Amino acid sequence: MPKLFLVPTPIGNLEDITLRSIRVLREADLILAEDTRTSGILLRHLDIQKTVLPYHQHNEHKVADSLVRRITSCNSTALVTDAGTPGISDPGFLIVKKCLEAGISVETLPGPTAFVPALVNSGLAADRFCFEGFLPHKKGRVTRLKALAAEKRTFILYESPHRLMKTLEQLREYLGGDRHAGISRELSKMYEENFRGTLDESIRHFSSATVKGEIVIVVEGCGDREISGSGQKDSDTPSPEE
């Protein structure tokens, strides 16, 4: 019976891949990869030679149906992304949905994902939290920020280096500068950094630093804070950038 395996890959340190993930990749008839070049580095490191086809956000709607037919003809297919668990702010949802609709078994292996170590590292409450992924760049951004201002749970965002300062400044604008946050970058890599402080302190720190690598922002929930005061924008009108 054909099966699709979702295989998490290291977010930095190649030693973080599990023994089971290595076995599944070695036994797979076909590997689907977000970027065949990036996955090729990992596969060469593991001495695995397989047929690798591209599956990413720019082609997933176009190739999903044909890939499902290809998966049906294989005993085992593995889906990987550049780093982390497929489907978490990376391609995966559509192919999983179509495989399930076609009666193909889907199994997800446990393994690396960036927001878990960032959440635990932050020192903020981890008993209840929500994962928001990337904020919208324009449409819907203000609405999302206003909702997060009222979120009582710790919440987690992903961000790119060149948008970090804008996001931190907007979080301060809507949540207040005294809200605590943990900001992690280059997780599991040589230059890993975990900064903890208020949003005001975070802005001061990163405004004077050269920021590289993918970033996870973990922010304290409002709890019993009064969210209608300082830090909450009153107007619903977005700025030109929003």
N, C-alpha and C positions, 0 to 999 in steps of 0.2 A: 504494500500500500504506500503511495507517495506521501512524503512528509516534508513540510517546510520548517526548518529550524531557524530561530532568531538567535544569532550568536553575538553576545557583547564582546567588544574588542577593547584593548587598553586605551585609556584616555591620555596616556603619556608613557609611563614605564611599561615596556614590553613584558616584564615579568608578571604583570597583573592578570594576564590571560589564564583562565582555569584549565586544568588538565582535561576536563570534559569538553571544553570548547575546542581544544586542539584535536581531540579525537573526532569530534563531529566534523570539523573542517577536513580532516584527513579522509574521512569516510564518505564525504559528500560527492555526489555525481556532478554537481553544479554549484557554483558560488555566485551570488548576486552581490555587487558591491557599489556603494555610493560613489566612490572614485577608485577605479581599477588600479591607478598608479599608487595611491596611498595604501590600499589593501595589498598590493603587490609587495610592498616593503615588508609587511607583517608575514605574508605567506612565504617569502624567501627566507626570512628569519627562522621560520618554523620548518623550512625545507618541505613545503607543500606545493605541488604542481597540479593545478586543476584548471578547468575551463571557468573563466571569470567573465561575467557579463555586467554591463553598467545598469544600475537602477538608482536614480536620483530624482530630486524634486523637479527637474526640468523635463524629464522624459517619462515619469511614472504613469501619467494618465495615458500616454501614447502606447507604452509597451506592456502595461499590466496584463491585459488579456492574453497577449502572445506568450508572456512569461508564465502565466498560469497553465497554458497548454504545455509549455516546456516542462514545468514542474510536474505535471501529471505523468509525463513519460519517464520521470526519474524516480528512483527509490528515495533519494535523500537530496534536498537542496538546502543550502545555508545562505542566509541573508546577513550581511555585515554592513556597518556604516564606517565612516572614517575613524570614529572613536565613540565608545560608549554603547548603549543598548539601542538597537533599532526601534524606531517609533517614538523615542523621547527626543523631541525637537529635531528629529531626523526622519528620513523616509522609512516607511514600514507599515503605516496604518492601511493604506489602500491595498497593497498586495496581500496582507493578512485578511482583510475583509473579503477580497475576491477569492482567495483560497478557501476560506471557510464556506463561502457560498457555493463553491464547486465541490465541496465534500472532502477537501484535502486537509489532512491532519496538520495542525500547527503546534509547535512546541517552542517555548521561550526559555533559554538557559539563563540562570542567574549570573551576574557578573558586573563589570564596571559601569558606573554612571556618575557623572560629575557632581550632581546635586547632593548626593548622600554624604560624601566626605565633607563637602562645604557646609552642609547643615550641621553636622556633628561638630565640626571645627569651630563654628561660629560662637558657641557658648549660649545660643538662644534656645528657647523652648522647642523641643523636637517631638513632644508627645502628640501635638496636633499641628499640622502645617499644610500649606497648599503650594503646589508647583505651578507657576505661571508661564514658564518658558520665556521666549522673547516678547517684549512689548511690541505692539504695532508701531511701525515707524511713523505713520501719519494718521490715517483714518481710525478712529476708535481709541487713540492713545490717551486722550484726556479722560474719556469715560472709564478706561481701565484704571488710570491713576486714582481717580476719585473713588472707585470701588475698593482699591487697595488701601486707601486712607482709612476706610471703615472696616477693613479685615482684622478680626481679632486674633487670628492665628498667625504664627510666623509664616512669611511667604518667601518664595524663592524665584529669582529671575536669572535668565542667561543674558549676557551682553558681550558685545565685541569691544576691543580696545578703543576704537575711534569714537564710539558712542557712549563710553563709560561716564565721562564728565557730564554730558547732557542728561543722562538718566539719573545720575546722583543729584544733580541740581533740581531736576523736576520732582524727584522723590522728596527732597527737602521742601520744595515749594508746596507740595500737597500734603505731606505728612508732618512737617516740622523738623527743624535741624537737630532736635534732641532725641529723635528716634534712633535706637541702636541698630547696628548692622554688622554683618561679617562679610568681607569681600575676599574671595579666593581666586587666584589665577595660577596658571601653569601647574595645576594639580598633578601630583605624582612625578613631576619633572624636576630637573636639577635646580631651577630657579623658582620653585613653588613659593608663593607668598600668601599668607592668611592675615589680613588686617581686620582688627576688631575695634569698633568705636562708634560714636554717633555719626549721623549723616554729615553734620558740620565737620567733624574730625576727618571723616573719610574724604570729603571734598578737599580739605587742606592737604591731606597726605597725597592724594593722587594728582592734584593739580601741579605738584612739583616733581612728579616722577614720570619717566618714560614707561608707558604701559604696553606690554606685549602679552599675547596668549589669550585664549578664551577665558571668560570671566563668569563667576557665579556670585550673585548678590543675594545675601540672606538678610531679611529685614524683620525686625521685631513687630509683632502685631500690635494693634492699638489697645487691646485689652480693655481696661476701664477708662482709658484716656478720653478726654473731651475733644472730639475730632472737629468740632465746629469752630474752634478758635484758631490760634496761630498755626500757620502751616497749611491751612485748608483754603484753596482758592474758592471765591464766591461765584465768579462768573463761569457760565457754561461755554463761553466763546473761546475756541482754541486760538492759539497764536498762529501766525502764518506757517510755521514749520509743522504744526500739528494738524 
